[in-house]
Amino acid sequence: MAKLSVNIGSLALKNPVLTASGTFGYGEEFAPFIDLNRLGGYIIKGTTLEHREGNPYPRMVETPSGMLNAVGLQNKGVDYFINNIYPRIKGYDSELIVNVSGAKVEDYVETARRLASLDKVNAIEVNISCPNVKEGGMAFGTTTAGAAEVTRAIREVYPKTLIVKLSPNVTSIADIAKAVEAEGADSVSLINTLMGMSIDVERRRPHLSTITGGLSGPAVRPVAVRMVWQVAKAVKIPVIGLGGIMDGRDAIEFMLAGATAVEIGTANFIDPAVTMKVIDYMEDYCARHGINDINEIIGEI
Ligand SMILES: Cc1cc2nc3c(=O)[nH]c(=O)nc-3n(C[C@H](O)[C@H](O)[C@H](O)COP(=O)(O)O)c2cc1C
C-alpha cells in the first residue's frame, strides 16, 4: 500500500486528510459515524480568548452548490476549552489542531500562549479573517501588514507548529502568504470562505441576519484550487488546501495543485463519513496510478 503520510511543520500526519474548522465541532460529535483515529488530524471550532455568543439567527442558508454562513465564532472561550473539552477529546490517535481567532492582536497572542501548554495540541491554525477592531474593522488577513503583524506576535509566544489560514477576499493571496512565511509561519491553509450575499425576494430581506456571510462548498472549489496553485508556487512552506472538497477526487485535485494536506469542510454536513471515503480514495488512487508515496504528486501541475 502507498505511503500516505505527509509533514506539516513538526507534525507527521498519518495521511493528508484534516477537517475544516467550524464544520466538525470538537470531533467527538462525529465519533458515532467515523473512526477519528484514522484521520490525519482534526481541526476544531474557532476558539477565542473570551466566550462569544455568535451572530443572531438566521445564520446559514443554502445557495447554488454551496452555503452561506455567518455563525460568528460562537464558542465558550479558550479556558473553557482547556478545562472542559480538551480532556474529553485529547485521547484520539490523530493530530488535534485548534483554530484560533481574535479581534485584537493581543487576543490571538494570549489564546495561543494558553494553548501552547497542552501536550496533545501540537499545532494551531490561526484564522486571520476576523475584523481587527483596533484598526477599524478591516480583517487582519486582507493586508500584508496586518497578516504579518499578527503572525509575528503569535510566533513570539507559540513554539509549536503555526499554520496561518488565509482569506480569499484579497487581491493577491500569494503576497499575503509570502508575508506570513517571512514572519515564521510553518504552513498556510487556504481558503477561508468567500464573502457573499443572498436575498429572499418574497420577504424582501437578506437571508442572513448579518446581510453578508461566507460562501463555502463546491461553488468555491475552482477559486480555491487556483489560489492553492498560486500560493504553492510563491512559498516554500507546505500549503494546506481546502474549499469545496466533496470527495477523494477533489482532494487529489488540490494536491496536484500544490497542497501537502487537505481539509474537508461543508461536505461533513452532507455526509459525516466523507473523510473516511477520501482516505480510501487516496489509497485506491495511488494503487491505480502506481504511486508509492503520495508526496510524489504534490504540486505536479
Ligand atoms: C458553518 C461554518 C463555520 C465555520 N467556522 C470557521 C471557524 O470558526 N474558523 C475558520 O477558520 N473557518 C471557519 N469556517 C470556514 C471553513 O473552515 C472553510 O475554510 C470553508 O468553509 C471552505 O471549505 P469548505 O468549502 O470545504 O467548507 C466555517 C465554515 C462553515 C461552513
The ligand as a MOL file (V3000), in Angstrom:
LIG
                    3D

  0  0  0     0  0            999 V3000
M  V30 BEGIN CTAB
M  V30 COUNTS 31 33 0 0 0
M  V30 BEGIN ATOM
M  V30 1 C -20.6470 26.7610 9.4420 0
M  V30 2 C -19.2080 27.1190 9.1980 0
M  V30 3 C -18.4180 27.5770 10.2560 0
M  V30 4 C -17.0780 27.9160 10.0480 0
M  V30 5 N -16.3000 28.3310 11.1120 0
M  V30 6 C -14.9790 28.6100 10.9160 0
M  V30 7 C -14.1410 28.9770 12.0040 0
M  V30 8 O -14.5620 29.0240 13.1690 0
M  V30 9 N -12.8320 29.2740 11.7560 0
M  V30 10 C -12.3140 29.1970 10.4770 0
M  V30 11 O -11.1130 29.4600 10.2920 0
M  V30 12 N -13.0820 28.8320 9.4150 0
M  V30 13 C -14.3880 28.5330 9.6170 0
M  V30 14 N -15.1700 28.1550 8.5460 0
M  V30 15 C -14.5690 28.0470 7.2000 0
M  V30 16 C -14.1840 26.6010 6.8710 0
M  V30 17 O -13.2600 26.0780 7.7880 0
M  V30 18 C -13.6040 26.5220 5.4290 0
M  V30 19 O -12.4610 27.3550 5.3430 0
M  V30 20 C -14.5940 26.9310 4.3530 0
M  V30 21 O -15.9030 26.5080 4.6770 0
M  V30 22 C -14.2230 26.3940 2.9720 0
M  V30 23 O -14.1530 24.9820 2.9530 0
M  V30 24 P -15.4140 24.0460 2.5110 0
M  V30 25 O -15.9270 24.6000 1.2230 0
M  V30 26 O -14.8410 22.6810 2.4050 0
M  V30 27 O -16.4200 24.1610 3.6030 0
M  V30 28 C -16.5150 27.8040 8.7400 0
M  V30 29 C -17.3180 27.3440 7.6770 0
M  V30 30 C -18.6390 26.9910 7.8840 0
M  V30 31 C -19.4570 26.4870 6.7200 0
M  V30 END ATOM
M  V30 BEGIN BOND
M  V30 1 1 1 2
M  V30 2 1 2 3
M  V30 3 2 2 30
M  V30 4 2 3 4
M  V30 5 1 4 5
M  V30 6 1 4 28
M  V30 7 2 5 6
M  V30 8 1 6 7
M  V30 9 1 6 13
M  V30 10 2 7 8
M  V30 11 1 7 9
M  V30 12 1 9 10
M  V30 13 2 10 11
M  V30 14 1 10 12
M  V30 15 2 12 13
M  V30 16 1 13 14
M  V30 17 1 14 15
M  V30 18 1 14 28
M  V30 19 1 15 16
M  V30 20 1 16 17
M  V30 21 1 16 18
M  V30 22 1 18 19
M  V30 23 1 18 20
M  V30 24 1 20 21
M  V30 25 1 20 22
M  V30 26 1 22 23
M  V30 27 1 23 24
M  V30 28 2 24 25
M  V30 29 1 24 26
M  V30 30 1 24 27
M  V30 31 2 28 29
M  V30 32 1 29 30
M  V30 33 1 30 31
M  V30 END BOND
M  V30 END CTAB
M  END
